[in-house]
Amino acid sequence: MSKLASLLMDLLCHITIEPDDGLNPDDTADLQIDTWQALIHDLSDSELSLVKTAAQAKLTALESISRPSADEEQLMAILDAFINNELQ
């Protein structure tokens, strides 16, 4: 679980210390890429199972939105691909 804990702390620290002028888009993009790569490649089977269960719950919640935004639709596609092992 140390990889998951590390990812959680990285994400929490990133959003907690948002500067007045907003987050650096490059830093945010790097964190996003690093996090997805870790979720895809670096988790144990039990960790991956936990994350996929959480991803499925989030996907189900998003699918219940009657008029999802373009960003929400994109996120749903990403979550679905992650759950189905289609992300590289």
C-alpha positions as CSV (number, residue, x, y, z in Angstrom):
1,M,0.0,0.0,0.0
2,S,3.0,2.3,0.2
3,K,2.6,3.4,-3.5
4,L,-1.0,4.3,-3.0
5,A,-0.2,6.2,0.2
6,S,2.6,8.1,-1.6
7,L,0.3,9.0,-4.5
8,L,-2.4,10.2,-2.1
9,M,0.1,12.4,-0.3
10,D,1.4,13.8,-3.5
11,L,-2.0,14.7,-4.7
12,L,-3.2,16.1,-1.4
13,C,0.0,18.2,-1.1
14,H,-0.4,19.5,-4.6
15,I,-4.0,20.7,-4.1
16,T,-3.5,21.9,-0.6
17,I,-0.8,24.5,-1.3
18,E,-2.5,26.1,-4.3
19,P,-0.9,29.5,-4.8
20,D,-3.0,32.7,-5.2
21,D,-2.4,32.8,-8.9
22,G,-3.4,29.1,-9.3
23,L,-1.6,25.9,-9.8
24,N,1.2,25.6,-12.4
25,P,-0.5,23.8,-15.4
26,D,2.8,22.0,-16.2
27,D,3.2,20.7,-12.6
28,T,-0.4,19.6,-12.5
29,A,0.0,17.8,-15.9
30,D,3.2,16.1,-14.7
31,L,1.5,14.9,-11.5
32,Q,-1.5,13.7,-13.5
33,I,0.7,11.7,-15.9
34,D,2.9,10.3,-13.1
35,T,-0.2,9.2,-11.1
36,W,-1.9,7.5,-14.0
37,Q,1.3,5.7,-14.9
38,A,1.8,4.5,-11.3
39,L,-1.8,3.3,-11.2
40,I,-1.4,1.4,-14.5
41,H,2.1,0.0,-13.9
42,D,3.2,0.1,-10.2
43,L,0.5,-1.3,-8.1
44,S,0.2,-4.8,-6.6
45,D,-2.8,-6.9,-7.6
46,S,-4.6,-6.1,-4.4
47,E,-3.9,-2.4,-4.7
48,L,-5.1,-2.4,-8.3
49,S,-8.3,-4.2,-7.3
50,L,-9.0,-1.5,-4.7
51,V,-8.3,1.3,-7.1
52,K,-10.5,-0.3,-9.8
53,T,-13.3,-0.7,-7.4
54,A,-13.1,3.0,-6.5
55,A,-12.8,3.9,-10.2
56,Q,-16.0,1.9,-10.9
57,A,-17.9,3.7,-8.1
58,K,-16.8,7.1,-9.5
59,L,-17.7,6.0,-13.0
60,T,-21.2,4.9,-11.9
61,A,-21.7,8.2,-10.1
62,L,-20.6,10.2,-13.2
63,E,-22.9,8.1,-15.4
64,S,-25.9,9.2,-13.3
65,I,-25.4,12.8,-14.3
66,S,-28.2,13.6,-16.8
67,R,-26.2,16.2,-18.8
68,P,-22.5,15.6,-18.2
69,S,-20.0,18.2,-19.3
70,A,-17.4,17.5,-21.9
71,D,-14.8,17.2,-19.1
72,E,-17.0,14.7,-17.3
73,E,-17.5,12.7,-20.5
74,Q,-13.7,12.6,-21.0
75,L,-13.2,11.5,-17.4
76,M,-15.8,8.7,-17.8
77,A,-14.0,7.5,-20.9
78,I,-10.6,7.5,-19.1
79,L,-12.1,5.7,-16.0
80,D,-13.7,3.1,-18.3
81,A,-10.4,2.5,-20.1
82,F,-8.6,2.2,-16.8
83,I,-11.1,-0.3,-15.5
84,N,-10.8,-2.4,-18.7
85,N,-7.0,-2.3,-18.8
86,E,-7.0,-0.2,-21.9
87,L,-4.7,2.6,-20.7
88,Q,-1.0,2.4,-21.5
